[in-house]
Amino acid sequence: MSQKTLPLGHGELLELAYQLPTPFHLYDEKAIVEQARSLKKLFSWAPGFCNYYAVKACPNPAILKLLAAEGFGADCSSLPELILSKASGISGSKIMFTSNDTPSEEFKAAYEMGAIINLDDITHIQALEDALGTVPETICFRYNPGPDRTGNAIIGNPVEAKYGVTSSQIVDCYKIMKGKGVKHFGLHTMVASNELDGSYIVETARMLFELCVRIKQEAGVTIEFIDMGGGIGIPYRLDQEPMDLAQVSKGMQALYESIIVPAGLAPLQIVFECGRVITGPYGYLVTKVLHVTEKYKQYVGVDASMANLMRPALYGSYHHITVLGKAHEEADHLYDVTGSLCENNDKFAIDRKLPKVDKGDVLVIHDTGAHGHSMGFNYNAKLRSAEYLLRRDGSVVMIRRAQTYDDYVATLRFDGALVEV
Ligand SMILES: Cc1ncc(COP(=O)(O)O)c(C=O)c1O
């Protein structure tokens, strides 16, 4: 059973919601920093431990800078993410470029920034060389175990996944790169998403450790770091438990001692690319109730929409909802909580039991600190919301303003400014 907490009291949040235009995302700096420190501490046994925060989870320089100050790097998968990371003070080998279907100019930009390039396919060796006219000193490959792993329910079966190098290709990848003069090698995988079972992560470490041994034996290449990807889940639902990361760390350490050390492969650096577990629980979408309506069901219509948080509509994901100021009232009303898009799946909750909701109430949608604002879009010309950071000293700062109509039309060419091609 997990608890859903708020970063401020109900009264303070209500005040904020009436002071600032809603909807908005609010991130809790103290909790994010504590989480980053706790992960680092748990893995202090692991040589060179680093989490390359998945920029896609919350691409905001204020968040990236906070994490960089804790020694985190950035996991990027596009050119804008690379540029944003650099602008946030993360550069060189603190950037992992884990992309797929990659344009050559993005390989080039990553190389020029000194980022670690993580190749998604054996054919990308040639593509990279064509793009750079050379090969980098360090290279990493993303491994897809195919039928050797089941994947988890969310990320799906590895055999069906578009990502990564297969089991029969992986050794050749390293042989080829060694032949081309690459000096340092990494090995990456990502076979889980929003996973709560820690043993799954430990088994992934086992798979990579054993593969390091195989690569050494068959290609004569020493893997210097493994990248476990992201995918550590968070308890979105009240009846879920957070992953026991202390157990995961212990399990991985035992495997390190029994596989890596005897094979003479120590020290092997261990890194992750976690996003969700770092910021997810510490972000909140604050939204006002515009209408409460009764049709064949009861609806609570709020001023946020899928533009602000897509997960419920996209994946049917559960996000807990608190009605501010009504914590002690019985949750005895059944509502669909909806946004205003012309899409019937624009719902934050279906058949959710809440206290009686009234127009003007403020709802807090929990666990929006990762893959929340960042997944937003502009369908129906819905403008995306602002983001605020609750700082450790209790002050609140805007770290992204809300989109305006002018932002929305900035790329359009109106009559008189049409561009002939
Ligand atoms: C390559 C890669 N690394 C890391 C992540 C971060 O995953 P999470 O935020 O679930 O930890 C993702 C998520 O999509 C990803 O695709």
The ligand as an SDF file (V2000), in Angstrom:
LIG
                    3D

 16 16  0  0  0  0  0  0  0  0999 V2000
   16.0840    4.4210  -24.0800 C   0  0  0  0  0  0  0  0  0  0  0  0
   15.3560    4.8500  -22.8730 C   0  0  0  0  0  0  0  0  0  0  0  0
   16.0510    5.0610  -21.7340 N   0  0  0  0  0  0  0  0  0  0  0  0
   15.4260    5.4620  -20.6030 C   0  0  0  0  0  0  0  0  0  0  0  0
   14.0610    5.6740  -20.5700 C   0  0  0  0  0  0  0  0  0  0  0  0
   13.4540    6.1230  -19.2870 C   0  0  0  0  0  0  0  0  0  0  0  0
   12.5100    5.2610  -18.7960 O   0  0  0  0  0  0  0  0  0  0  0  0
   11.8570    5.5340  -17.3600 P   0  0  0  0  0  0  0  0  0  0  0  0
   11.4940    6.9760  -17.3390 O   0  0  0  0  0  0  0  0  0  0  0  0
   10.6800    4.6560  -17.3360 O   0  0  0  0  0  0  0  0  0  0  0  0
   12.8850    5.2010  -16.3630 O   0  0  0  0  0  0  0  0  0  0  0  0
   13.2920    5.4540  -21.7080 C   0  0  0  0  0  0  0  0  0  0  0  0
   11.8320    5.6550  -21.6820 C   0  0  0  0  0  0  0  0  0  0  0  0
   11.1240    5.6340  -22.6110 O   0  0  0  0  0  0  0  0  0  0  0  0
   13.9580    5.0450  -22.9020 C   0  0  0  0  0  0  0  0  0  0  0  0
   13.2710    4.8450  -24.0310 O   0  0  0  0  0  0  0  0  0  0  0  0
  1  2  1  0
  2  3  1  0
  2 15  2  0
  3  4  2  0
  4  5  1  0
  5  6  1  0
  5 12  2  0
  6  7  1  0
  7  8  1  0
  8  9  2  0
  8 10  1  0
  8 11  1  0
 12 13  1  0
 12 15  1  0
 13 14  2  0
 15 16  1  0
M  END
$$$$
